[in-house]
Amino acid sequence: MVIATVREWRDEEGWGVLDSDETPGGCWGHYSHIQMAGFRTLSPGQLVDLQWEAPGFPQDGYDYRALNIVPRPA
């Protein structure tokens, strides 16, 4: 896992973009990959631990896709 920062999050659509040095251009993330109880959401600027993949085809325009997103303690 790497440390990433939430660039944007769209609750109404259930996805967002995460930035890390290892995922240039951003990593697409879906709410189902957030490891937390209750309503799964993230906030811009929030730090997370990120496990990602490069599936070989763009996911909504992003070359990287999240597999696990773990919010870091504030």
C-alpha positions in Angstrom: 0.0 0.0 0.0 1.0 3.6 -0.6 -0.1 6.9 1.0 -2.5 8.8 -1.2 -4.5 12.1 -1.0 -8.1 12.3 -2.0 -8.3 14.8 -4.9 -12.0 14.7 -5.3 -14.9 12.6 -4.1 -18.4 12.3 -5.6 -20.8 10.9 -3.0 -23.8 11.0 -5.4 -21.9 8.8 -8.0 -19.9 6.8 -5.4 -16.4 7.4 -6.8 -13.5 9.8 -6.7 -9.8 10.3 -7.6 -6.8 9.7 -5.4 -3.3 11.0 -5.9 0.0 9.4 -5.1 3.5 9.5 -6.5 3.0 5.9 -7.7 -0.2 6.7 -9.6 0.6 9.8 -11.8 -2.5 11.4 -13.3 -4.7 10.0 -10.5 -6.2 6.7 -9.4 -10.0 6.0 -9.8 -11.6 4.7 -6.6 -15.1 3.3 -5.9 -16.9 3.6 -2.5 -17.0 -0.3 -2.4 -13.2 -0.3 -2.0 -13.2 1.9 1.1 -12.5 -0.2 4.2 -14.7 1.4 6.9 -18.0 0.7 8.6 -21.2 2.7 7.8 -21.6 5.1 5.0 -18.4 5.0 2.9 -17.2 8.4 1.8 -14.0 10.4 1.6 -13.2 14.1 1.7 -10.8 16.1 -0.6 -7.4 16.4 1.1 -7.9 13.3 3.3 -5.0 10.9 3.5 -5.6 7.2 2.8 -3.6 4.0 2.4 -4.1 2.8 -1.1 -3.7 -0.5 -2.9 -4.0 0.0 -6.6 -3.7 -1.7 -10.0 -3.0 -0.7 -13.6 -5.6 -2.7 -15.4 -4.3 -1.9 -18.9 -7.3 0.1 -20.0 -8.6 3.5 -18.6 -11.2 3.5 -15.9 -13.3 6.6 -16.5 -10.1 8.2 -18.0 -7.7 7.1 -15.3 -4.8 4.6 -15.9 -5.0 3.4 -12.3 -7.8 1.8 -10.3 -8.0 1.4 -6.5 -8.4 -2.1 -5.0 -8.4 -1.1 -1.3 -8.8 2.3 0.3 -8.1 2.6 4.0 -8.7 6.0 5.6 -5.8 7.1 7.8 -6.4 8.5 11.3 -6.6 12.2 11.4 
